[in-house]
Amino acid sequence: ADGDTMPGAAPAAIGPGERILVIDDERDVAESLAEILESLGHQPVITESARDGLARASREPFDRLFVDLRMPEMGGHEV
C-alpha cells in the first residue's frame, strides 16, 4: 500500500526500479504483469496467495503491491 496517498486519491506515479510485489492466484496473469514490470525496469516478485504475499511483505521491503481483488480465502480489499 502506498503511504503517500489518502483513501480515494490517485496513487503516485511508479518510479523507475521499484520493487513490486504481485499477489495473484492466477499464475499466467501474475507472470504477464511481472514481464511488463520487468520491461519497464522494475523488480517484480510474485506470490500466488494473499497469505503468502502478506508474509513476504512482512519480511521484505516493497515499494508497491499489485493485488488481485478476487482470490480464494482473502481478496485484495482484505490485504
PDB file of N, CA, C and O in Angstrom:
ATOM      1  N   ALA A   1       0.845  -1.171   0.000  1.00  0.00           N
ATOM      2  CA  ALA A   1       0.000   0.000   0.000  1.00  0.00           C
ATOM      3  C   ALA A   1       0.881   1.220   0.000  1.00  0.00           C
ATOM      4  O   ALA A   1       2.017   1.189   0.472  1.00  0.00           O
ATOM      5  N   ASP A   2       0.357   2.271  -0.521  1.00  0.00           N
ATOM      6  CA  ASP A   2       1.137   3.476  -0.696  1.00  0.00           C
ATOM      7  C   ASP A   2       0.817   4.460   0.415  1.00  0.00           C
ATOM      8  O   ASP A   2      -0.303   4.967   0.473  1.00  0.00           O
ATOM      9  N   GLY A   3       1.754   4.744   1.290  1.00  0.00           N
ATOM     10  CA  GLY A   3       1.545   5.641   2.403  1.00  0.00           C
ATOM     11  C   GLY A   3       1.474   7.104   2.015  1.00  0.00           C
ATOM     12  O   GLY A   3       1.155   7.943   2.857  1.00  0.00           O
ATOM     13  N   ASP A   4       1.761   7.439   0.756  1.00  0.00           N
ATOM     14  CA  ASP A   4       1.756   8.823   0.325  1.00  0.00           C
ATOM     15  C   ASP A   4       0.409   9.285  -0.200  1.00  0.00           C
ATOM     16  O   ASP A   4       0.279  10.446  -0.588  1.00  0.00           O
ATOM     17  N   THR A   5      -0.593   8.427  -0.228  1.00  0.00           N
ATOM     18  CA  THR A   5      -1.890   8.832  -0.742  1.00  0.00           C
ATOM     19  C   THR A   5      -2.963   8.640   0.315  1.00  0.00           C
ATOM     20  O   THR A   5      -2.833   7.812   1.216  1.00  0.00           O
ATOM     21  N   MET A   6      -4.014   9.414   0.186  1.00  0.00           N
ATOM     22  CA  MET A   6      -5.157   9.298   1.072  1.00  0.00           C
ATOM     23  C   MET A   6      -6.184   8.400   0.396  1.00  0.00           C
ATOM     24  O   MET A   6      -6.185   8.280  -0.829  1.00  0.00           O
ATOM     25  N   PRO A   7      -7.063   7.765   1.179  1.00  0.00           N
ATOM     26  CA  PRO A   7      -8.096   6.932   0.565  1.00  0.00           C
ATOM     27  C   PRO A   7      -8.870   7.713  -0.496  1.00  0.00           C
ATOM     28  O   PRO A   7      -9.288   8.848  -0.267  1.00  0.00           O
ATOM     29  N   GLY A   8      -9.053   7.089  -1.653  1.00  0.00           N
ATOM     30  CA  GLY A   8      -9.777   7.742  -2.731  1.00  0.00           C
ATOM     31  C   GLY A   8      -8.908   8.593  -3.627  1.00  0.00           C
ATOM     32  O   GLY A   8      -9.349   9.004  -4.700  1.00  0.00           O
ATOM     33  N   ALA A   9      -7.679   8.871  -3.213  1.00  0.00           N
ATOM     34  CA  ALA A   9      -6.776   9.685  -4.023  1.00  0.00           C
ATOM     35  C   ALA A   9      -6.061   8.801  -5.033  1.00  0.00           C
ATOM     36  O   ALA A   9      -5.871   7.606  -4.805  1.00  0.00           O
ATOM     37  N   ALA A  10      -5.670   9.393  -6.142  1.00  0.00           N
ATOM     38  CA  ALA A  10      -4.916   8.648  -7.157  1.00  0.00           C
ATOM     39  C   ALA A  10      -3.533   8.310  -6.601  1.00  0.00           C
ATOM     40  O   ALA A  10      -2.917   9.147  -5.940  1.00  0.00           O
ATOM     41  N   PRO A  11      -3.033   7.094  -6.858  1.00  0.00           N
ATOM     42  CA  PRO A  11      -1.695   6.736  -6.373  1.00  0.00           C
ATOM     43  C   PRO A  11      -0.615   7.542  -7.086  1.00  0.00           C
ATOM     44  O   PRO A  11      -0.805   8.009  -8.209  1.00  0.00           O
ATOM     45  N   ALA A  12       0.508   7.694  -6.417  1.00  0.00           N
ATOM     46  CA  ALA A  12       1.644   8.398  -7.019  1.00  0.00           C
ATOM     47  C   ALA A  12       2.168   7.584  -8.191  1.00  0.00           C
ATOM     48  O   ALA A  12       2.012   6.363  -8.225  1.00  0.00           O
ATOM     49  N   ALA A  13       2.781   8.248  -9.138  1.00  0.00           N
ATOM     50  CA  ALA A  13       3.356   7.568 -10.301  1.00  0.00           C
ATOM     51  C   ALA A  13       4.423   6.583  -9.848  1.00  0.00           C
ATOM     52  O   ALA A  13       5.112   6.808  -8.853  1.00  0.00           O
ATOM     53  N   ILE A  14       4.547   5.503 -10.582  1.00  0.00           N
ATOM     54  CA  ILE A  14       5.553   4.495 -10.263  1.00  0.00           C
ATOM     55  C   ILE A  14       6.903   4.975 -10.764  1.00  0.00           C
ATOM     56  O   ILE A  14       7.062   5.294 -11.942  1.00  0.00           O
ATOM     57  N   GLY A  15       7.875   5.025  -9.860  1.00  0.00           N
ATOM     58  CA  GLY A  15       9.220   5.456 -10.225  1.00  0.00           C
ATOM     59  C   GLY A  15      10.012   4.297 -10.800  1.00  0.00           C
ATOM     60  O   GLY A  15       9.615   3.141 -10.656  1.00  0.00           O
ATOM     61  N   PRO A  16      11.118   4.593 -11.445  1.00  0.00           N
ATOM     62  CA  PRO A  16      11.937   3.542 -12.052  1.00  0.00           C
ATOM     63  C   PRO A  16      12.579   2.639 -10.997  1.00  0.00           C
ATOM     64  O   PRO A  16      12.968   3.092  -9.920  1.00  0.00           O
ATOM     65  N   GLY A  17      12.678   1.359 -11.332  1.00  0.00           N
ATOM     66  CA  GLY A  17      13.395   0.412 -10.477  1.00  0.00           C
ATOM     67  C   GLY A  17      12.710   0.055  -9.179  1.00  0.00           C
ATOM     68  O   GLY A  17      13.375  -0.371  -8.235  1.00  0.00           O
ATOM     69  N   GLU A  18      11.399   0.213  -9.100  1.00  0.00           N
ATOM     70  CA  GLU A  18      10.708  -0.123  -7.862  1.00  0.00           C
ATOM     71  C   GLU A  18      10.592  -1.635  -7.694  1.00  0.00           C
ATOM     72  O   GLU A  18      10.473  -2.387  -8.661  1.00  0.00           O
ATOM     73  N   ARG A  19      10.632  -2.048  -6.439  1.00  0.00           N
ATOM     74  CA  ARG A  19      10.397  -3.445  -6.086  1.00  0.00           C
ATOM     75  C   ARG A  19       8.905  -3.601  -5.860  1.00  0.00           C
ATOM     76  O   ARG A  19       8.336  -2.964  -4.973  1.00  0.00           O
ATOM     77  N   ILE A  20       8.269  -4.452  -6.664  1.00  0.00           N
ATOM     78  CA  ILE A  20       6.809  -4.551  -6.650  1.00  0.00           C
ATOM     79  C   ILE A  20       6.383  -5.988  -6.377  1.00  0.00           C
ATOM     80  O   ILE A  20       6.792  -6.915  -7.075  1.00  0.00           O
ATOM     81  N   LEU A  21       5.552  -6.156  -5.347  1.00  0.00           N
ATOM     82  CA  LEU A  21       5.013  -7.467  -5.019  1.00  0.00           C
ATOM     83  C   LEU A  21       3.695  -7.645  -5.777  1.00  0.00           C
ATOM     84  O   LEU A  21       2.768  -6.849  -5.632  1.00  0.00           O
ATOM     85  N   VAL A  22       3.632  -8.702  -6.585  1.00  0.00           N
ATOM     86  CA  VAL A  22       2.430  -9.036  -7.352  1.00  0.00           C
ATOM     87  C   VAL A  22       1.772 -10.227  -6.667  1.00  0.00           C
ATOM     88  O   VAL A  22       2.360 -11.305  -6.584  1.00  0.00           O
ATOM     89  N   ILE A  23       0.538 -10.029  -6.172  1.00  0.00           N
ATOM     90  CA  ILE A  23      -0.192 -11.093  -5.496  1.00  0.00           C
ATOM     91  C   ILE A  23      -1.393 -11.444  -6.360  1.00  0.00           C
ATOM     92  O   ILE A  23      -2.330 -10.655  -6.483  1.00  0.00           O
ATOM     93  N   ASP A  24      -1.364 -12.634  -6.960  1.00  0.00           N
ATOM     94  CA  ASP A  24      -2.451 -13.071  -7.841  1.00  0.00           C
ATOM     95  C   ASP A  24      -2.477 -14.592  -7.883  1.00  0.00           C
ATOM     96  O   ASP A  24      -1.445 -15.228  -8.100  1.00  0.00           O
ATOM     97  N   ASP A  25      -3.648 -15.174  -7.677  1.00  0.00           N
ATOM     98  CA  ASP A  25      -3.762 -16.629  -7.685  1.00  0.00           C
ATOM     99  C   ASP A  25      -3.740 -17.214  -9.088  1.00  0.00           C
ATOM    100  O   ASP A  25      -3.630 -18.431  -9.239  1.00  0.00           O
ATOM    101  N   GLU A  26      -3.840 -16.392 -10.104  1.00  0.00           N
ATOM    102  CA  GLU A  26      -3.754 -16.863 -11.489  1.00  0.00           C
ATOM    103  C   GLU A  26      -2.325 -16.637 -11.975  1.00  0.00           C
ATOM    104  O   GLU A  26      -1.936 -15.518 -12.310  1.00  0.00           O
ATOM    105  N   ARG A  27      -1.558 -17.718 -12.007  1.00  0.00           N
ATOM    106  CA  ARG A  27      -0.124 -17.647 -12.323  1.00  0.00           C
ATOM    107  C   ARG A  27       0.157 -16.950 -13.658  1.00  0.00           C
ATOM    108  O   ARG A  27       1.084 -16.147 -13.753  1.00  0.00           O
ATOM    109  N   ASP A  28      -0.637 -17.254 -14.686  1.00  0.00           N
ATOM    110  CA  ASP A  28      -0.416 -16.645 -16.002  1.00  0.00           C
ATOM    111  C   ASP A  28      -0.564 -15.124 -15.948  1.00  0.00           C
ATOM    112  O   ASP A  28       0.218 -14.396 -16.559  1.00  0.00           O
ATOM    113  N   VAL A  29      -1.562 -14.655 -15.221  1.00  0.00           N
ATOM    114  CA  VAL A  29      -1.788 -13.214 -15.095  1.00  0.00           C
ATOM    115  C   VAL A  29      -0.616 -12.576 -14.360  1.00  0.00           C
ATOM    116  O   VAL A  29      -0.093 -11.548 -14.789  1.00  0.00           O
ATOM    117  N   ALA A  30      -0.205 -13.189 -13.251  1.00  0.00           N
ATOM    118  CA  ALA A  30       0.900 -12.657 -12.461  1.00  0.00           C
ATOM    119  C   ALA A  30       2.193 -12.611 -13.276  1.00  0.00           C
ATOM    120  O   ALA A  30       2.933 -11.629 -13.218  1.00  0.00           O
ATOM    121  N   GLU A  31       2.462 -13.675 -14.034  1.00  0.00           N
ATOM    122  CA  GLU A  31       3.686 -13.709 -14.840  1.00  0.00           C
ATOM    123  C   GLU A  31       3.655 -12.675 -15.964  1.00  0.00           C
ATOM    124  O   GLU A  31       4.678 -12.063 -16.272  1.00  0.00           O
ATOM    125  N   SER A  32       2.493 -12.479 -16.576  1.00  0.00           N
ATOM    126  CA  SER A  32       2.374 -11.460 -17.623  1.00  0.00           C
ATOM    127  C   SER A  32       2.626 -10.071 -17.058  1.00  0.00           C
ATOM    128  O   SER A  32       3.352  -9.275 -17.654  1.00  0.00           O
ATOM    129  N   LEU A  33       2.029  -9.780 -15.910  1.00  0.00           N
ATOM    130  CA  LEU A  33       2.244  -8.483 -15.270  1.00  0.00           C
ATOM    131  C   LEU A  33       3.712  -8.317 -14.883  1.00  0.00           C
ATOM    132  O   LEU A  33       4.284  -7.242 -15.063  1.00  0.00           O
ATOM    133  N   ALA A  34       4.320  -9.372 -14.356  1.00  0.00           N
ATOM    134  CA  ALA A  34       5.731  -9.314 -13.976  1.00  0.00           C
ATOM    135  C   ALA A  34       6.619  -9.023 -15.183  1.00  0.00           C
ATOM    136  O   ALA A  34       7.565  -8.242 -15.085  1.00  0.00           O
ATOM    137  N   GLU A  35       6.317  -9.646 -16.316  1.00  0.00           N
ATOM    138  CA  GLU A  35       7.092  -9.392 -17.536  1.00  0.00           C
ATOM    139  C   GLU A  35       6.997  -7.930 -17.956  1.00  0.00           C
ATOM    140  O   GLU A  35       7.998  -7.320 -18.331  1.00  0.00           O
ATOM    141  N   ILE A  36       5.803  -7.376 -17.892  1.00  0.00           N
ATOM    142  CA  ILE A  36       5.617  -5.961 -18.240  1.00  0.00           C
ATOM    143  C   ILE A  36       6.400  -5.077 -17.278  1.00  0.00           C
ATOM    144  O   ILE A  36       7.084  -4.145 -17.700  1.00  0.00           O
ATOM    145  N   LEU A  37       6.299  -5.370 -15.987  1.00  0.00           N
ATOM    146  CA  LEU A  37       7.015  -4.567 -14.992  1.00  0.00           C
ATOM    147  C   LEU A  37       8.523  -4.653 -15.189  1.00  0.00           C
ATOM    148  O   LEU A  37       9.223  -3.646 -15.082  1.00  0.00           O
ATOM    149  N   GLU A  38       9.028  -5.858 -15.478  1.00  0.00           N
ATOM    150  CA  GLU A  38      10.466  -6.023 -15.737  1.00  0.00           C
ATOM    151  C   GLU A  38      10.894  -5.221 -16.960  1.00  0.00           C
ATOM    152  O   GLU A  38      11.959  -4.605 -16.958  1.00  0.00           O
ATOM    153  N   SER A  39      10.067  -5.226 -18.008  1.00  0.00           N
ATOM    154  CA  SER A  39      10.419  -4.482 -19.227  1.00  0.00           C
ATOM    155  C   SER A  39      10.472  -2.984 -18.974  1.00  0.00           C
ATOM    156  O   SER A  39      11.109  -2.243 -19.723  1.00  0.00           O
ATOM    157  N   LEU A  40       9.798  -2.538 -17.911  1.00  0.00           N
ATOM    158  CA  LEU A  40       9.812  -1.120 -17.536  1.00  0.00           C
ATOM    159  C   LEU A  40      10.904  -0.807 -16.512  1.00  0.00           C
ATOM    160  O   LEU A  40      11.002   0.317 -16.020  1.00  0.00           O
ATOM    161  N   GLY A  41      11.720  -1.813 -16.199  1.00  0.00           N
ATOM    162  CA  GLY A  41      12.851  -1.596 -15.293  1.00  0.00           C
ATOM    163  C   GLY A  41      12.566  -1.844 -13.830  1.00  0.00           C
ATOM    164  O   GLY A  41      13.365  -1.458 -12.977  1.00  0.00           O
ATOM    165  N   HIS A  42      11.444  -2.481 -13.514  1.00  0.00           N
ATOM    166  CA  HIS A  42      11.103  -2.754 -12.122  1.00  0.00           C
ATOM    167  C   HIS A  42      11.544  -4.152 -11.715  1.00  0.00           C
ATOM    168  O   HIS A  42      11.988  -4.945 -12.546  1.00  0.00           O
ATOM    169  N   GLN A  43      11.416  -4.441 -10.427  1.00  0.00           N
ATOM    170  CA  GLN A  43      11.811  -5.728  -9.871  1.00  0.00           C
ATOM    171  C   GLN A  43      10.584  -6.416  -9.267  1.00  0.00           C
ATOM    172  O   GLN A  43      10.361  -6.325  -8.059  1.00  0.00           O
ATOM    173  N   PRO A  44       9.787  -7.102 -10.092  1.00  0.00           N
ATOM    174  CA  PRO A  44       8.597  -7.753  -9.558  1.00  0.00           C
ATOM    175  C   PRO A  44       8.911  -9.058  -8.833  1.00  0.00           C
ATOM    176  O   PRO A  44       9.852  -9.771  -9.180  1.00  0.00           O
ATOM    177  N   VAL A  45       8.109  -9.348  -7.830  1.00  0.00           N
ATOM    178  CA  VAL A  45       8.166 -10.606  -7.093  1.00  0.00           C
ATOM    179  C   VAL A  45       6.731 -11.125  -7.061  1.00  0.00           C
ATOM    180  O   VAL A  45       5.810 -10.379  -6.727  1.00  0.00           O
ATOM    181  N   ILE A  46       6.534 -12.397  -7.405  1.00  0.00           N
ATOM    182  CA  ILE A  46       5.192 -12.976  -7.489  1.00  0.00           C
ATOM    183  C   ILE A  46       4.923 -13.885  -6.296  1.00  0.00           C
ATOM    184  O   ILE A  46       5.780 -14.673  -5.896  1.00  0.00           O
ATOM    185  N   THR A  47       3.718 -13.767  -5.730  1.00  0.00           N
ATOM    186  CA  THR A  47       3.189 -14.767  -4.809  1.00  0.00           C
ATOM    187  C   THR A  47       1.792 -15.113  -5.300  1.00  0.00           C
ATOM    188  O   THR A  47       1.126 -14.284  -5.920  1.00  0.00           O
ATOM    189  N   GLU A  48       1.343 -16.341  -5.023  1.00  0.00           N
ATOM    190  CA  GLU A  48       0.077 -16.807  -5.571  1.00  0.00           C
ATOM    191  C   GLU A  48      -1.060 -16.847  -4.561  1.00  0.00           C
ATOM    192  O   GLU A  48      -2.140 -17.349  -4.873  1.00  0.00           O
ATOM    193  N   SER A  49      -0.842 -16.334  -3.367  1.00  0.00           N
ATOM    194  CA  SER A  49      -1.940 -16.246  -2.398  1.00  0.00           C
ATOM    195  C   SER A  49      -1.742 -14.998  -1.547  1.00  0.00           C
ATOM    196  O   SER A  49      -0.629 -14.503  -1.371  1.00  0.00           O
ATOM    197  N   ALA A  50      -2.859 -14.512  -1.027  1.00  0.00           N
ATOM    198  CA  ALA A  50      -2.801 -13.317  -0.184  1.00  0.00           C
ATOM    199  C   ALA A  50      -1.972 -13.587   1.068  1.00  0.00           C
ATOM    200  O   ALA A  50      -1.177 -12.745   1.485  1.00  0.00           O
ATOM    201  N   ARG A  51      -2.157 -14.753   1.663  1.00  0.00           N
ATOM    202  CA  ARG A  51      -1.406 -15.073   2.890  1.00  0.00           C
ATOM    203  C   ARG A  51       0.103 -15.123   2.624  1.00  0.00           C
ATOM    204  O   ARG A  51       0.891 -14.608   3.417  1.00  0.00           O
ATOM    205  N   ASP A  52       0.502 -15.741   1.511  1.00  0.00           N
ATOM    206  CA  ASP A  52       1.921 -15.769   1.159  1.00  0.00           C
ATOM    207  C   ASP A  52       2.437 -14.360   0.885  1.00  0.00           C
ATOM    208  O   ASP A  52       3.550 -14.013   1.280  1.00  0.00           O
ATOM    209  N   GLY A  53       1.625 -13.551   0.210  1.00  0.00           N
ATOM    210  CA  GLY A  53       2.020 -12.180  -0.090  1.00  0.00           C
ATOM    211  C   GLY A  53       2.198 -11.350   1.165  1.00  0.00           C
ATOM    212  O   GLY A  53       3.168 -10.602   1.287  1.00  0.00           O
ATOM    213  N   LEU A  54       1.271 -11.476   2.095  1.00  0.00           N
ATOM    214  CA  LEU A  54       1.382 -10.730   3.355  1.00  0.00           C
ATOM    215  C   LEU A  54       2.610 -11.173   4.144  1.00  0.00           C
ATOM    216  O   LEU A  54       3.310 -10.346   4.729  1.00  0.00           O
ATOM    217  N   ALA A  55       2.869 -12.481   4.158  1.00  0.00           N
ATOM    218  CA  ALA A  55       4.052 -12.986   4.869  1.00  0.00           C
ATOM    219  C   ALA A  55       5.321 -12.431   4.232  1.00  0.00           C
ATOM    220  O   ALA A  55       6.242 -12.007   4.931  1.00  0.00           O
ATOM    221  N   ARG A  56       5.365 -12.437   2.906  1.00  0.00           N
ATOM    222  CA  ARG A  56       6.555 -11.935   2.196  1.00  0.00           C
ATOM    223  C   ARG A  56       6.739 -10.443   2.450  1.00  0.00           C
ATOM    224  O   ARG A  56       7.857  -9.983   2.680  1.00  0.00           O
ATOM    225  N   ALA A  57       5.640  -9.686   2.407  1.00  0.00           N
ATOM    226  CA  ALA A  57       5.708  -8.239   2.623  1.00  0.00           C
ATOM    227  C   ALA A  57       6.128  -7.891   4.046  1.00  0.00           C
ATOM    228  O   ALA A  57       6.687  -6.821   4.288  1.00  0.00           O
ATOM    229  N   SER A  58       5.862  -8.788   4.984  1.00  0.00           N
ATOM    230  CA  SER A  58       6.272  -8.522   6.365  1.00  0.00           C
ATOM    231  C   SER A  58       7.767  -8.782   6.574  1.00  0.00           C
ATOM    232  O   SER A  58       8.359  -8.287   7.533  1.00  0.00           O
ATOM    233  N   ARG A  59       8.378  -9.571   5.662  1.00  0.00           N
ATOM    234  CA  ARG A  59       9.803  -9.907   5.779  1.00  0.00           C
ATOM    235  C   ARG A  59      10.701  -9.054   4.895  1.00  0.00           C
ATOM    236  O   ARG A  59      11.880  -8.872   5.200  1.00  0.00           O
ATOM    237  N   GLU A  60      10.152  -8.530   3.798  1.00  0.00           N
ATOM    238  CA  GLU A  60      10.966  -7.840   2.801  1.00  0.00           C
ATOM    239  C   GLU A  60      10.344  -6.490   2.450  1.00  0.00           C
ATOM    240  O   GLU A  60       9.123  -6.340   2.495  1.00  0.00           O
ATOM    241  N   PRO A  61      11.173  -5.512   2.103  1.00  0.00           N
ATOM    242  CA  PRO A  61      10.623  -4.212   1.709  1.00  0.00           C
ATOM    243  C   PRO A  61      10.144  -4.213   0.247  1.00  0.00           C
ATOM    244  O   PRO A  61      10.819  -4.742  -0.636  1.00  0.00           O
ATOM    245  N   PHE A  62       8.984  -3.619   0.012  1.00  0.00           N
ATOM    246  CA  PHE A  62       8.451  -3.432  -1.335  1.00  0.00           C
ATOM    247  C   PHE A  62       7.995  -1.988  -1.471  1.00  0.00           C
ATOM    248  O   PHE A  62       7.523  -1.382  -0.509  1.00  0.00           O
ATOM    249  N   ASP A  63       8.138  -1.447  -2.670  1.00  0.00           N
ATOM    250  CA  ASP A  63       7.671  -0.093  -2.933  1.00  0.00           C
ATOM    251  C   ASP A  63       6.172  -0.055  -3.208  1.00  0.00           C
ATOM    252  O   ASP A  63       5.491   0.916  -2.880  1.00  0.00           O
ATOM    253  N   ARG A  64       5.669  -1.129  -3.816  1.00  0.00           N
ATOM    254  CA  ARG A  64       4.254  -1.207  -4.193  1.00  0.00           C
ATOM    255  C   ARG A  64       3.774  -2.649  -4.113  1.00  0.00           C
ATOM    256  O   ARG A  64       4.559  -3.597  -4.151  1.00  0.00           O
ATOM    257  N   LEU A  65       2.448  -2.779  -3.999  1.00  0.00           N
ATOM    258  CA  LEU A  65       1.796  -4.075  -4.088  1.00  0.00           C
ATOM    259  C   LEU A  65       0.767  -3.992  -5.208  1.00  0.00           C
ATOM    260  O   LEU A  65      -0.002  -3.033  -5.272  1.00  0.00           O
ATOM    261  N   PHE A  66       0.744  -4.980  -6.086  1.00  0.00           N
ATOM    262  CA  PHE A  66      -0.317  -5.143  -7.076  1.00  0.00           C
ATOM    263  C   PHE A  66      -1.063  -6.393  -6.631  1.00  0.00           C
ATOM    264  O   PHE A  66      -0.496  -7.486  -6.626  1.00  0.00           O
ATOM    265  N   VAL A  67      -2.336  -6.238  -6.255  1.00  0.00           N
ATOM    266  CA  VAL A  67      -3.078  -7.333  -5.639  1.00  0.00           C
ATOM    267  C   VAL A  67      -4.380  -7.597  -6.397  1.00  0.00           C
ATOM    268  O   VAL A  67      -5.153  -6.680  -6.671  1.00  0.00           O
ATOM    269  N   ASP A  68      -4.602  -8.865  -6.729  1.00  0.00           N
ATOM    270  CA  ASP A  68      -5.861  -9.300  -7.329  1.00  0.00           C
ATOM    271  C   ASP A  68      -6.965  -9.078  -6.300  1.00  0.00           C
ATOM    272  O   ASP A  68      -6.808  -9.427  -5.130  1.00  0.00           O
ATOM    273  N   LEU A  69      -8.079  -8.498  -6.734  1.00  0.00           N
ATOM    274  CA  LEU A  69      -9.173  -8.234  -5.802  1.00  0.00           C
ATOM    275  C   LEU A  69      -9.956  -9.482  -5.438  1.00  0.00           C
ATOM    276  O   LEU A  69     -10.507  -9.573  -4.341  1.00  0.00           O
ATOM    277  N   ARG A  70     -10.009 -10.449  -6.355  1.00  0.00           N
ATOM    278  CA  ARG A  70     -10.801 -11.656  -6.114  1.00  0.00           C
ATOM    279  C   ARG A  70      -9.887 -12.891  -6.084  1.00  0.00           C
ATOM    280  O   ARG A  70      -9.424 -13.379  -7.115  1.00  0.00           O
ATOM    281  N   MET A  71      -9.652 -13.365  -4.871  1.00  0.00           N
ATOM    282  CA  MET A  71      -8.857 -14.575  -4.692  1.00  0.00           C
ATOM    283  C   MET A  71      -9.528 -15.434  -3.621  1.00  0.00           C
ATOM    284  O   MET A  71     -10.262 -14.913  -2.781  1.00  0.00           O
ATOM    285  N   PRO A  72      -9.282 -16.748  -3.644  1.00  0.00           N
ATOM    286  CA  PRO A  72      -9.823 -17.602  -2.584  1.00  0.00           C
ATOM    287  C   PRO A  72      -9.220 -17.208  -1.224  1.00  0.00           C
ATOM    288  O   PRO A  72      -8.116 -16.666  -1.166  1.00  0.00           O
ATOM    289  N   GLU A  73      -9.916 -17.470  -0.187  1.00  0.00           N
ATOM    290  CA  GLU A  73      -9.504 -17.223   1.196  1.00  0.00           C
ATOM    291  C   GLU A  73      -9.497 -15.746   1.569  1.00  0.00           C
ATOM    292  O   GLU A  73     -10.137 -15.360   2.546  1.00  0.00           O
ATOM    293  N   MET A  74      -8.782 -14.906   0.807  1.00  0.00           N
ATOM    294  CA  MET A  74      -8.676 -13.496   1.150  1.00  0.00           C
ATOM    295  C   MET A  74      -8.458 -12.707  -0.152  1.00  0.00           C
ATOM    296  O   MET A  74      -7.563 -13.022  -0.936  1.00  0.00           O
ATOM    297  N   GLY A  75      -9.280 -11.690  -0.366  1.00  0.00           N
ATOM    298  CA  GLY A  75      -9.163 -10.882  -1.568  1.00  0.00           C
ATOM    299  C   GLY A  75      -8.315  -9.635  -1.356  1.00  0.00           C
ATOM    300  O   GLY A  75      -7.850  -9.357  -0.251  1.00  0.00           O
ATOM    301  N   GLY A  76      -8.131  -8.907  -2.420  1.00  0.00           N
ATOM    302  CA  GLY A  76      -7.284  -7.723  -2.391  1.00  0.00           C
ATOM    303  C   GLY A  76      -7.731  -6.649  -1.422  1.00  0.00           C
ATOM    304  O   GLY A  76      -6.893  -5.977  -0.820  1.00  0.00           O
ATOM    305  N   HIS A  77      -9.049  -6.469  -1.255  1.00  0.00           N
ATOM    306  CA  HIS A  77      -9.537  -5.464  -0.304  1.00  0.00           C
ATOM    307  C   HIS A  77      -9.122  -5.816   1.124  1.00  0.00           C
ATOM    308  O   HIS A  77      -8.812  -4.932   1.923  1.00  0.00           O
ATOM    309  N   GLU A  78      -9.118  -7.091   1.434  1.00  0.00           N
ATOM    310  CA  GLU A  78      -8.716  -7.530   2.771  1.00  0.00           C
ATOM    311  C   GLU A  78      -7.215  -7.380   2.982  1.00  0.00           C
ATOM    312  O   GLU A  78      -6.762  -7.086   4.088  1.00  0.00           O
ATOM    313  N   VAL A  79      -6.450  -7.583   1.919  1.00  0.00           N
ATOM    314  CA  VAL A  79      -5.000  -7.439   2.017  1.00  0.00           C
ATOM    315  C   VAL A  79      -4.682  -6.003   2.384  1.00  0.00           C
ATOM    316  O   VAL A  79      -3.513  -5.645   2.523  1.00  0.00           O
TER     317      VAL A  79
END
